[in-house]
Amino acid sequence: MPTPYTTKSKQPDFFSVMRPIMLVNGLLLMTLGVSMLIPAIVDVLANNLDWQVFVSASLLTTLIGAGLYAGARGTASHMSTRQAFVMVTLAWIVLPLFGSLPYLWSGIVPSFTDAMFESMSGITTTGSTVIVGLDFAPPGILLWRGIQQWLGGLGIIVMAVAVLPMLQIGGMQLFKIEAFDTAEKIMPRATQISGSLTMMFVLITFMCTIAYLAVGMKIDDAVIHAMTTVATGGFSTKDASLAYFDSYWVDGVATVFMVAGSIPFILFVQAMGGNVGALFRNSQVRTFLGLLFILTLVGWWLHPERENPILGFFHSLLNVTSLVTGTGYTTTDYSSWGYSSQIFFFLIMFIGGCAGSTSCGIKIFRFQILFETLKQHIKRTLQPNGIFVMHYNGKLLKDDVSAAVMNFFFLFAIIFAIVTIMLNASGLDIITATSAAATALANVGPGMGDIIGPVGNFKSLTELQKWILTAAMLIGRLELLTVLVLLLPRFWRV
């Protein structure tokens, strides 16, 4: 028994731990709910009865979000690292859950599984779809798909700048901003910097919309494609994706803004503030653009159309950029170009763009650090007594960052193998299973083969296979460890 002079440390109760998590998720749900009114207005103007679906989903989502926010009022403006892990993962589960309501209630998909798959694919900017007949789909649903990817892209940027570096996920601590040195600073400072990022995101989306209009797109197609292009999401208003427009100009606009969406948005903010040189001095950006140029030439060389080199170039330019950035637009069935092209396009879908962008995949900076680590190891092998220091972007590269990146590669390979085996065991052939695992974990969109390839669709997959891919999309979008760390019993011990 404790004596009157002993004190027992008071552990925080469950509600006090969850309050900042409820606060953030409440705000996010209210934002999602209000955004549902936009497609509702579009459906009213189009005389489509789906406006009732969006209004109902908006009311439910907004009320639940407001309830969470009201219950968390008075929360201190800080959260622990443990709370940040839970907050991020829970947000990327709750938002697709409520975002799936319009799909389910409108009847555009037949089941909750399909609705959740489509919604998760939208929020994570993956771009895989189970909806067939997009050319004739209700305008509100098409706009909602674009809004989901746009909001998801914006959320990814803020998360990459404010949260993941603080959680030291996969080497992201390399991009820690002084304002976010500790978890306690994340909420007030993230609110300030997210305003600048949001304005830049809106500006680039507006520019993309104008560009699409200038090359002949209708206003609805231009707005939706602008949102999904800048978000590197890939949802289209057409079953044939960008191939429907059959325009080099459209391909060119899409390529430019997919690249823009794959560059760190904080650099755009700095450039607008007068520090234009930061954009061009960044080694990650230079490596990304140089690699994209080389891969486009390789794709052009692999293109089977020799009599029309301009067609081959634009097919390569659009589809290579789309896969590398994780957007998922297609203009041709590149899986039919031959066995070598299948291997080529399968490999490049893992690459991704720059950290701090909307892009998916492994990310360019991790390949750079992998190269620096291997180079240091080779030098040490040749000269055991030498001292070799790694650098990244002109700065000293610490061992903990290199170790985190190596762990990320190892974990990515393990999870990729597990997802592939699960899909293969569930009935998919090995090619389809492998490409489906890759496209889900890398958040790319289309896979390889006849079923889920560039001219295919995920609708025919079984419910089990769709849930496996839904989970893989979530894990891939949150950089693996953000989700997986919650499965460790030690994480929950006080």
C-alpha positions in Angstrom: 0.0 0.0 0.0 1.3 3.5 -0.7 2.0 5.6 2.3 0.5 9.1 2.7 3.8 10.5 1.6 4.0 8.6 -1.7 2.5 9.8 -4.9 1.3 7.8 -7.8 1.9 9.2 -11.3 -1.4 10.0 -13.0 -1.7 8.4 -16.4 -3.7 10.2 -19.0 -7.1 8.6 -19.5 -8.3 7.4 -22.9 -10.5 10.4 -23.6 -7.7 13.0 -22.9 -5.4 11.1 -25.3 -8.1 11.0 -28.0 -9.2 14.6 -27.7 -6.6 16.1 -30.1 -7.1 13.2 -32.5 -10.9 13.9 -32.4 -10.3 17.6 -32.9 -8.3 17.1 -36.1 -10.5 14.3 -37.5 -13.6 16.4 -36.7 -12.3 19.3 -38.7 -11.3 17.1 -41.6 -14.8 15.4 -41.6 -16.5 18.8 -41.6 -14.4 19.9 -44.5 -15.3 16.7 -46.4 -18.9 17.1 -45.6 -19.1 20.7 -46.8 -17.2 19.7 -50.0 -20.0 17.2 -50.8 -22.4 20.2 -51.3 -20.4 21.2 -54.5 -21.4 18.1 -56.5 -24.9 18.4 -55.0 -25.2 21.9 -56.6 -23.8 20.5 -59.9 -26.5 17.7 -59.9 -29.2 20.2 -59.1 -28.1 22.3 -62.1 -28.0 19.1 -64.3 -31.5 18.1 -63.0 -30.0 14.9 -61.6 -31.7 13.4 -58.5 -28.3 12.4 -57.0 -28.2 15.8 -55.4 -30.3 14.3 -52.6 -27.5 11.7 -52.0 -24.8 14.3 -51.7 -26.9 16.5 -49.4 -27.7 13.5 -47.1 -24.1 12.4 -47.1 -23.0 16.0 -46.4 -25.3 16.4 -43.4 -24.3 13.1 -41.8 -20.6 13.7 -42.4 -20.7 17.3 -41.2 -22.7 16.5 -38.1 -20.4 13.7 -37.0 -17.4 15.9 -37.7 -18.9 18.8 -35.7 -19.7 16.4 -32.9 -16.1 15.2 -32.7 -14.9 18.8 -32.8 -17.3 20.0 -30.1 -16.3 17.1 -27.9 -12.6 18.0 -28.3 -12.9 21.7 -27.7 -10.4 23.1 -25.3 -7.7 20.7 -26.4 -4.2 21.9 -25.9 -2.5 22.7 -29.2 0.0 19.9 -29.1 0.1 16.2 -29.4 2.6 13.5 -28.7 4.3 11.4 -31.4 2.1 8.4 -30.4 -1.0 10.6 -30.9 0.3 11.8 -34.3 0.6 8.2 -35.5 -2.9 7.4 -34.5 -4.3 10.7 -35.8 -2.8 10.3 -39.3 -3.8 6.7 -39.8 -7.3 7.2 -38.4 -7.9 10.2 -40.7 -7.0 8.2 -43.8 -9.5 5.5 -42.7 -12.4 7.8 -41.6 -12.2 10.1 -44.7 -12.5 7.3 -47.3 -15.3 5.7 -45.1 -17.5 8.8 -45.2 -16.3 9.6 -48.7 -17.7 6.3 -49.9 -21.3 7.2 -49.0 -22.1 9.0 -52.3 -20.9 6.1 -54.3 -22.9 3.6 -52.3 -26.2 5.6 -51.9 -26.2 6.7 -55.6 -26.0 3.1 -56.8 -23.0 3.8 -59.1 -21.4 0.8 -57.4 -23.2 -2.3 -56.2 -21.6 -2.8 -52.8 -19.9 -1.2 -49.8 -16.7 -3.0 -50.8 -16.7 -1.3 -54.2 -17.6 2.1 -52.7 -14.8 1.9 -50.1 -12.3 0.7 -52.8 -13.2 3.7 -55.0 -13.1 6.1 -52.1 -9.8 4.9 -50.8 -8.4 5.0 -54.3 -9.6 8.6 -54.5 -8.3 9.9 -51.2 -5.0 8.2 -51.6 -4.7 9.5 -55.2 -4.2 6.0 -56.4 -6.6 6.2 -59.3 -7.7 2.6 -59.6 -11.4 2.3 -60.3 -14.3 -0.2 -60.2 -16.7 2.1 -62.0 -17.5 1.2 -65.6 -19.4 3.7 -67.9 -17.7 6.9 -66.8 -18.6 8.6 -70.1 -22.3 8.4 -69.0 -21.9 8.7 -65.2 -23.8 11.4 -63.3 -21.9 14.7 -63.2 -22.0 14.9 -59.5 -20.3 11.6 -59.1 -17.6 12.5 -61.6 -16.9 15.8 -59.8 -16.9 14.0 -56.4 -14.2 11.7 -57.7 -12.1 14.7 -58.7 -12.7 16.5 -55.4 -11.7 13.4 -53.4 -8.4 13.2 -55.2 -7.8 17.0 -55.0 -8.4 17.0 -51.2 -6.3 13.9 -50.8 -3.4 15.5 -52.7 -3.6 18.6 -50.6 -3.7 16.5 -47.4 -0.7 14.5 -48.6 1.4 17.7 -49.1 0.6 19.0 -45.6 1.3 15.6 -44.1 4.6 15.3 -45.9 5.7 18.7 -44.7 4.4 18.7 -41.2 3.8 15.2 -39.9 6.0 12.5 -41.6 9.3 14.3 -41.0 8.4 14.6 -37.3 7.5 10.9 -37.1 10.9 10.1 -38.8 9.1 7.8 -41.4 11.4 6.3 -44.0 14.0 9.0 -43.9 11.5 11.8 -44.1 13.2 13.5 -41.1 15.6 14.8 -43.8 12.9 17.3 -44.7 12.1 18.5 -41.2 11.4 22.2 -41.1 12.6 24.1 -38.1 9.0 25.0 -37.3 8.3 21.3 -36.8 11.2 20.2 -34.7 9.0 18.6 -32.1 5.6 17.1 -32.1 4.3 19.7 -29.7 4.6 22.4 -32.4 2.9 20.5 -35.2 -0.7 21.8 -34.8 -0.2 25.6 -34.6 2.6 25.7 -37.1 1.0 23.2 -39.5 -2.1 25.5 -39.6 0.1 28.5 -40.6 2.2 26.8 -43.3 -0.8 24.8 -44.7 -2.4 28.1 -45.7 0.5 28.9 -48.0 0.6 25.4 -49.5 -3.2 25.5 -50.0 -3.0 28.8 -51.9 -0.2 27.4 -54.1 -2.2 24.2 -54.7 -5.3 26.2 -55.7 -3.2 28.5 -58.0 -1.6 25.6 -59.9 -4.9 23.8 -60.2 -6.5 27.0 -61.6 -3.6 27.3 -64.1 -4.1 23.7 -65.1 -7.8 24.2 -65.7 -7.2 27.2 -67.9 -4.6 25.2 -69.9 -7.0 22.3 -70.4 -9.7 24.8 -71.6 -7.2 26.4 -74.0 -6.5 23.0 -75.7 -10.2 22.2 -76.2 -11.6 20.5 -73.1 -15.1 21.3 -72.0 -15.4 23.1 -68.7 -16.5 20.1 -66.6 -13.7 17.8 -68.1 -11.1 20.6 -67.6 -12.0 21.2 -64.0 -12.1 17.6 -63.0 -8.9 16.6 -64.9 -7.1 19.7 -63.5 -7.9 18.5 -59.9 -6.8 14.9 -60.6 -3.7 16.0 -62.6 -2.2 18.3 -60.0 -3.1 15.8 -57.3 -1.3 13.1 -59.5 -4.4 11.0 -58.9 -5.5 10.0 -62.4 -9.3 9.7 -62.1 -10.8 10.7 -65.4 -14.2 11.5 -66.7 -13.8 8.9 -69.5 -13.3 5.1 -69.5 -10.6 5.6 -72.0 -8.8 8.1 -69.8 -6.9 10.8 -71.8 -6.9 8.5 -74.9 -10.5 9.7 -75.3 -9.3 13.2 -76.2 -6.8 12.0 -78.8 -4.8 15.2 -78.6 -1.1 15.9 -78.4 -2.0 19.3 -76.7 -4.0 17.6 -74.0 -1.1 15.1 -73.4 1.3 18.0 -73.2 -0.7 19.9 -70.6 -1.2 16.8 -68.6 2.5 16.1 -68.6 3.5 19.6 -67.5 1.1 19.6 -64.6 1.8 16.0 -63.5 5.5 17.1 -63.3 4.4 20.2 -61.3 2.4 18.1 -58.9 5.5 15.8 -58.3 7.8 18.7 -57.3 7.9 19.7 -53.6 5.2 22.4 -53.2 7.2 24.1 -50.4 9.7 25.0 -53.2 6.9 26.7 -55.2 6.0 28.7 -52.1 9.6 29.8 -51.7 9.9 30.7 -55.4 6.8 32.9 -55.1 8.4 34.5 -52.1 11.4 35.5 -54.3 13.7 32.5 -53.7 13.4 31.1 -57.2 16.9 29.6 -57.1 15.8 27.1 -54.4 13.6 25.3 -57.0 16.5 24.8 -59.4 19.2 24.1 -56.8 17.3 21.2 -55.3 19.1 17.9 -56.2 15.9 15.9 -55.8 14.2 18.0 -58.4 17.1 17.9 -60.8 17.4 14.1 -60.4 13.7 13.7 -60.9 13.6 15.7 -64.1 16.7 14.1 -65.5 15.4 10.6 -64.8 12.1 11.4 -66.4 13.8 12.6 -69.5 15.9 9.4 -69.8 12.9 7.1 -69.1 10.8 8.9 -71.8 13.5 8.3 -74.3 13.6 4.6 -73.3 9.8 4.4 -73.6 10.0 6.1 -77.0 12.6 3.5 -78.2 10.3 0.6 -77.0 7.2 2.0 -78.7 6.2 -0.3 -81.6 5.0 2.5 -83.9 8.1 3.3 -86.0 6.3 5.0 -88.9 4.9 7.8 -86.7 7.7 8.8 -84.3 5.7 11.8 -83.0 2.9 9.5 -81.9 5.5 7.2 -80.2 7.1 10.1 -78.4 3.8 11.5 -77.0 2.7 8.0 -76.0 6.0 7.5 -74.2 6.0 11.0 -72.7 2.5 10.8 -71.2 2.5 7.2 -70.0 6.0 7.3 -68.6 5.3 10.5 -66.7 2.0 9.2 -65.6 3.4 6.0 -64.1 6.6 7.5 -62.6 4.5 10.2 -60.9 1.9 7.7 -59.8 -0.9 9.6 -61.7 -2.3 6.7 -63.7 -3.5 8.4 -66.8 -3.2 6.3 -70.0 -3.4 7.0 -73.7 -2.5 3.6 -75.0 -2.2 -0.1 -74.0 1.5 0.0 -73.3 1.4 -3.5 -71.9 0.9 -4.7 -75.5 4.2 -3.2 -76.7 6.1 -6.4 -76.0 7.7 -8.3 -73.1 10.5 -5.7 -72.6 8.0 -2.9 -72.4 6.0 -4.8 -69.7 9.1 -5.1 -67.6 10.0 -1.5 -68.2 6.6 -0.1 -67.2 6.3 -2.4 -64.3 9.6 -1.2 -62.8 9.1 2.5 -63.3 5.7 2.5 -61.4 7.7 2.1 -58.2 9.8 5.2 -58.6 7.5 8.1 -57.6 8.2 11.8 -57.6 9.7 14.1 -55.0 9.0 14.2 -51.3 6.7 17.0 -50.3 4.6 16.6 -53.4 1.4 14.8 -54.2 3.3 12.1 -56.0 3.3 8.5 -54.8 5.8 5.6 -55.0 9.1 5.1 -53.2 10.2 8.7 -53.9 13.3 10.1 -55.7 15.2 11.1 -52.5 15.3 7.5 -51.3 16.9 6.3 -54.4 19.5 9.1 -54.1 20.2 8.1 -50.5 20.4 4.4 -51.5 23.0 5.4 -54.1 25.0 7.5 -51.6 25.0 4.6 -49.1 26.1 2.0 -51.7 28.8 4.4 -52.9 30.1 4.9 -49.3 30.1 1.1 -48.7 32.1 0.5 -51.9 34.6 3.2 -51.0 35.0 1.7 -47.5 35.5 -1.8 -49.0 38.3 -0.5 -51.3 39.9 1.7 -48.6 39.1 0.3 -45.1 41.0 3.0 -43.3 39.5 5.9 -45.3 36.9 8.3 -43.9 34.0 8.9 -46.2 31.1 11.2 -45.4 27.7 11.0 -47.2 26.0 14.2 -48.5 22.6 14.9 -49.8 21.6 18.2 -51.5 24.8 19.8 -50.3 24.3 18.9 -46.6 25.7 16.2 -44.4 23.7 13.0 -44.5 23.3 11.5 -41.0 23.5 7.7 -40.5 19.9 7.6 -39.0 18.5 8.9 -42.2 20.4 6.4 -44.3 19.3 3.6 -41.9 15.7 4.7 -42.1 15.8 4.6 -45.9 17.3 1.2 -46.0 14.7 -0.1 -43.6 12.0 1.4 -45.8 13.3 -0.4 -48.9 13.4 -3.7 -47.0 9.9 -3.2 -45.5 8.5 -2.2 -48.9 9.9 -5.4 -50.5 8.4 -7.6 -47.6 5.0 -6.0 -47.8 5.0 -6.1 -51.6 5.8 -9.9 -51.4 3.0 -10.5 -48.8 0.4 -8.6 -50.8 1.4 -10.4 -54.0 1.1 -13.8 -52.3 -2.2 -13.0 -50.8 -3.6 -11.9 -54.1 -2.2 -14.9 -55.9 -3.7 -17.2 -53.2 -7.0 -15.5 -53.7 -7.2 -16.6 -57.3 -5.3 -14.0 -59.4 -2.7 -15.1 -61.8 0.9 -14.2 -60.8 1.2 -11.3 -63.4 -2.0 -9.7 -62.3 -1.3 -10.3 -58.6 2.2 -8.8 -58.8 1.1 -5.7 -60.8 -1.9 -5.2 -58.6 0.3 -5.3 -55.4 2.7 -2.9 -57.1 0.1 -0.4 -58.2 -1.7 -0.4 -54.9 1.4 0.0 -52.7 2.9 2.6 -55.0 -0.5 4.3 -55.4 -0.2 4.3 -59.2 -3.6 3.2 -60.6 -3.5 0.8 -63.5 -1.7 -2.5 -63.3 -0.5 -4.8 -66.0 -2.3 -7.5 -68.0 -5.7 -7.9 -69.5 -7.8 -7.5 -66.3 -6.3 -4.5 -64.5 -4.0 -3.2 -67.3 -4.1 0.3 -68.8 -7.3 -0.5 -70.7 -8.8 -2.7 -67.9 -10.7 -2.1 -64.7 -10.7 -3.5 -61.1 -14.5 -4.2 -61.1 -14.1 -7.9 -61.8 -11.9 -8.6 -58.8 -13.5 -10.5 -55.8 -14.4 -8.6 -52.6 -11.5 -10.2 -50.8 -9.1 -9.0 -53.5 -10.5 -5.5 -53.3 -10.1 -5.3 -49.6 -6.5 -6.5 -49.8 -5.8 -3.8 -52.3 -7.7 -1.2 -50.3 -5.5 -1.9 -47.3 -2.4 -1.8 -49.5 -3.4 1.6 -50.9 -3.7 2.9 -47.3 -0.3 1.4 -46.2 1.5 2.7 -49.3 0.1 6.2 -49.1 1.1 6.6 -45.4 4.7 5.4 -46.1 4.3 1.9 -44.5 5.4 2.5 -41.0 2.8 5.0 -40.1 0.2 2.2 -40.2 2.3 -0.8 -39.3 3.7 0.7 -36.1 0.1 0.7 -34.7 0.1 -3.2 -34.9 3.0 -3.4 -32.4 1.8 -4.2 -28.9 4.7 -2.1 -27.5 3.3 1.0 -29.2 0.2 0.9 -27.0 2.1 0.4 -23.7 2.2 3.4 -21.5 
